[in-house]
Each structure stands twice: as structure tokens, then as C-alpha cells.
Amino acid sequence: MKNILEAPCNASWDAPGSVDEQNFDQLVREYNACMNETAISEQGVKPLITFLESVTENFLITPEGYTNPEVFGPDDYELFSRTYRYFVEHSMFPFLSLAANFDPDYPKQTYIPIVTPTAPTLPSAVYADEKIRTQYEAVVAQVFAKILPTDETKHAANGLASALVDLEQKIAAAAPSVSLTDLINVIALDNYTHLAPEFDLASVFAAISSSPVNRTSYPFPEYSTWLSQTLANTTKPAIQAYLLWQAITYFEPAVEGPEIQPYKEFKNVLVGKKPGFT
């Protein structure tokens, strides 16, 4: 692949200016952008901060909301669903993951969406170890204080880190294991929407699917009920912190900068490597 993309377009493939040549040129541009390590280094965490700004603008919390946090409720569902859709459009799935598979009732004709619990950020054993949990919370607070997009969120970094880790620990303890045999259960999308109203998956699918969606595979109704109840007892800043951290951990492998370094080092230590291992 490297040799192909670094060589001139083969004129014998098609006529000059063809769709194939245009697609090849686009691939070359994207490849060169990825290989331009100088430009990537100069950008640092700026692209990530831009994304985090969009998250705080979508799931909006007033400055007072960080000092006097309110509990998440029905009035927040629209903002939450819109933010969840924004993540899905960028191939991220906080709380619930989406995929697609053949409809078991019409396997030769139709795909249906699969909804599964998103895997915990870290194994549940990490949260059970008080020493590691404390280290992790301190790392999150460090990163938050350096990278969050507003003064209010940076000043609230310690509290946001604590609330995030508490929420992650609950999710890690409750998330069911998912096996391939679980993915054949089908329910009407309207029924699932009632199970997890804050996600408004009907609107999410309408935004991301070119075809109407009225059925979904989801065998975990008990988890959806638990998740809704848990979110209803969680503060809005904690949920926002969870969303922000999901974005940070998703983009972290592609981002370089001192702002994100504490988390990279923590991950290395967690798997038995030296903190500075690359």
C-alpha cells in the first residue's frame, strides 16, 4: 500500500480525470496528511480540543451548573440525544454501541441495527483496586485541567474527574457480557425507544440511516432500564465528563502533546510497561 500511494497514478488504470483517478488523488492527499508528522506535531491537541468544544456546546451546562450541579432529567433528553448522535456520526458510542447485521427474519433482504452496551473504559478490577482507582482519577483530573475547552470545566476538573470515575465504576459493574448468540433478539424500535428515552434512538437512526428503521436487535432490556435509572440519578456535569472522556480516550492514540501524556503513561503502567514506553 505504501509503495502504491507514494508512486504516481498509473495512467493505464483509466482515462485522465476519471473517478478512479480522483479517488486515488484523494487517498494520496489523506495518506500524505497522515505521514506529515511535523504538521501533526504542530497541531498537538488542537483538533481534540475543537471536538471537546462541540461536546460542551451540544450538551450545554451553565457556569453555575458546575458549582451547583443539577441531576439529569427529562428536560435534558433532547440535548443528550443530540450529543449522542454527534458522537455516533464520528464513530463513537458512549453508553450504547450501534452496529448492523442481517435481520434474522429476512436475512437475504434486510439489515437491522444492533444495540449493545458499550464496553467499560477500563476493566472493573481497576476500579476495585483503591490504589489504582485513585491514580486513575488523578490522571483524569490532570488531563481535564489541561485540555478541557472552557475555564469553567478546567476549574471543575477535580470534581468532574471524581464524578466520571464513579459513573464509570457503576457502568463497569453492571455492563453485561455480549456474545454473538445474543444478537438475534429483535424488538420494535418504538419499544426500545421507551426503554431508553434519553437516547431517542428513533431520531438517531433517522439522522444516520438512508433507509427507515423500525426494528432493532437488543437483548438487554434490563440493562437499558438500569442505565436510564442510573443516568436519572447522575448529575449533568458527571454525564458531560463521561462524554468528554470518551472523546479523549478515543482520539488519544492519534494525538500527541503534554496535555494527554499523563493518560498515555497511566495506560503503559497498567499493562506493565514503563511510563515513557512508546
N, C-alpha and C positions, 0 to 999 in steps of 0.2 A: 504493500500500500504506500509506504514511504517513497519508494522509487517511482511509482506511478504519479503521485501527486507532486513530486519535485521535478518531473520531466515535462516537456511541452506537450500540449494536447495533440494526440495523434490525428492528423488530418484525414486519415483513411477511415476514421470511425463514422463520420457523417459529413454533410456539407457544412462549410463555414457559417457560423451564426445559428446553427441548428439548436434545438432544445438540449440535445446531448452535450454540445459544446458549452452552452450556457450553464448547464448543471455542473459540468466539470470545472468551469471557471469559478462557480460559487463554492464548490468543495475546496478548490485551491485557496481561495481567499480565507475560508474558515480555517483551513489547515495552517496557513501562514500566520493567522492571528493567534492560534494556539501555540505555535512554535516561537512566537516573538516574546521570549522570556523577559527581555528588557522592558517592553511595554507592560507586560503582566506585572512585573515587579514594581514599576512606577505607579500602576493603578492601586496596588495594595488592596485594602479592604473597601475602597470607594464603591465598587459595584454592589457589594453586600450591604453597605450602609444605605444605598439607594433603595434596595429591596426592603430593608427594615423600615425605612421611612414610609413606604407604601403600606406596610402592615399596620403601622401605628395610625396612618390616615384612614385605613379601612375599618379597623377595629378601634375606634376613637375613644380615648379616655381623657377627660378634662384634667388639667394640672392638679386640681383639688382631689381628683379621684385616686391619686397615688398616696396622698396623705390620709384621706378618709375613704378607703376603698369600699365600694358597694358590691353586693352579691349579684352575680349573673342572673338575669331573669328574662321573661318573655319579651320585654321591650328591647332586648339586645339581640334577639334572634336574627333580625334582618342584617345587622352589621356583621354578626358572626358568620352567617351563611355566605354573605358576600366575600368575606375574608377567606373562608374555607375554599370557595370557588376560585379565588385568586391563587391560592396555593396549588389547587388541582391543575389549573392552567399552566403552572410551572413545574408540574410533575412531582409535587409534594403532597403528602396526605396526612395531615395532623389528625390524630384521634381515630379516623377511619380511612382505610385504604380502598381504592377503587381499581378494578381491573375488568376484563371481559373474557367471556368464554361462550362456547356453544350453549344454546338453550337446550336442556335435556329433553324437552318435549318436541322440539323442532331442530334437531342437531344439524340438518343439512341446509337450513334456511336462515336461522336467526342467531345472533349473538345477544347475550344479555349481560348487564353489568354485574360484577361480583363485589359485594361489600364485606370487608373483613376488618377486624380490629387491627389498628396499626401496631407494629411491634414496638415494645418499650425502647426508649433511648438507650438504656443500659440494662443488663440482667438484674433481676430482682435481688440477687445475692449482694450486689453492690450497695443497694440501699439498706440492706440488713446489717452490713458492717459499718458500725458507727464511725470508725476512723476514716474509712474510705468515703463514706457519705459526707462527712464534714469537709474532707479535702475537695470533693466534687463541688459542694455548694460554694466553697471559697473560690474555686476556679471559675464557676459560672459568674459569681459576683465580680471577679476581676475582669472577665471578658465584657460583661454588661457595662461596667463603669467606663470602659474604653471605647465600646463600639456602638452602643445604643444611640439612636438618631436625635434625641431631644435632651435638653437639660433636665427635664422632669424625670425621664426614665433613667438617666445616668445617676441622678441624685438618689433615686429609689433602688439602685442596683442591688444592695444587700437584701432588702425586703423582697424584691422580685425574685432573686435567686433562691431565697428560702421558700417562698410560696411555690416556685416552679418545682423544686426538688420534692416538696411534699406531694404535689399533684402527680409528678412522675412516679413516685413510690406507690401511690394508690393504683395508678394505671398498670404498673408492672405486676402488682399483686393480683389484680383482677382479670387481666387480659387472658382469654382462653387460648390454648394452642390450636392452630389451624392445620387441618390435614386435607388432602385432596378430596377425600370422600365427603367432607363437609360441604363441598361447593356445589352440590347438586340440588340443594333445597331451594325452592323458588317461592316467592311471595309477591303479591301485587305491590307495586311501588307505593301506592297510596297507603297500604298497611304499614310499610316500612317508614314512610314519612311520619306517621302517627307515633311510631316507636321512638324516633329521634327528631322531633320537630325543629330543634335549633339548627340542624344542618340543612333543612329544606332541600333534600336531595332531588326532588322533582325539578326545582329551579336550576340546580347544579347540572343535572343531566340535560335539561333543555338548552343550557348555555354551551355545553361541550359536545353534545351529540348531534349529528346531522340527521338522525332518524328518531322518531318518537320512542320513548322508553316508558313501558308500563309494567314491566316485570323485572325483578331483580333476584339474584341468588344471595341469600343472607340467612345462615342458620343459627345466628346468635341473638335472638330477641332479648334474652335475659341480660346480655352484656349491654345492649342498647339502652335498656331500662336503667341499668346501673349507671351507665355513662351519663345519661340525662340527669339522673338524680345527683350524681357527683358534681356535674357542672352547675347545677342549681344551688349547690352548697359551696361553691367556689367563688372567690372574688374576681371581678373583671380584670384587675391587674395581673392576677395569677394566670388567668387564661391567656391574656396578651403575652405574658412572659413565656408561656409554653409555646405559643405560636412563633415568637421571635427566636426562641432557642431551637425550634425545629428548623427554621431557615438557616440559622448559624451553623448547626451541625451538618445540614445538607450541603451547604456550599463550602464548608471548611476545607475539604481536601483540595479544592481548586483555588484557595485563597492563601496568600502569604502576607504576613505582617506581624509586628509585635503585639498588636491588639488581640490576635487569635492564638498566639503562641502558648499561653497557659493551658488551653484545652488540648492542643496537639501534644504537649508534654504529658498531660494527665493521661491521655489515651495510651501513650507509649508505656508509662509506668504500669497502667492497668493490665497490659499484656506481657509484662516482664522485661520490657526494653528500657534502655537508658532514656531519660527525658529528651535529650537532644537528638535522638536517633531519627534519621530521615530515610 
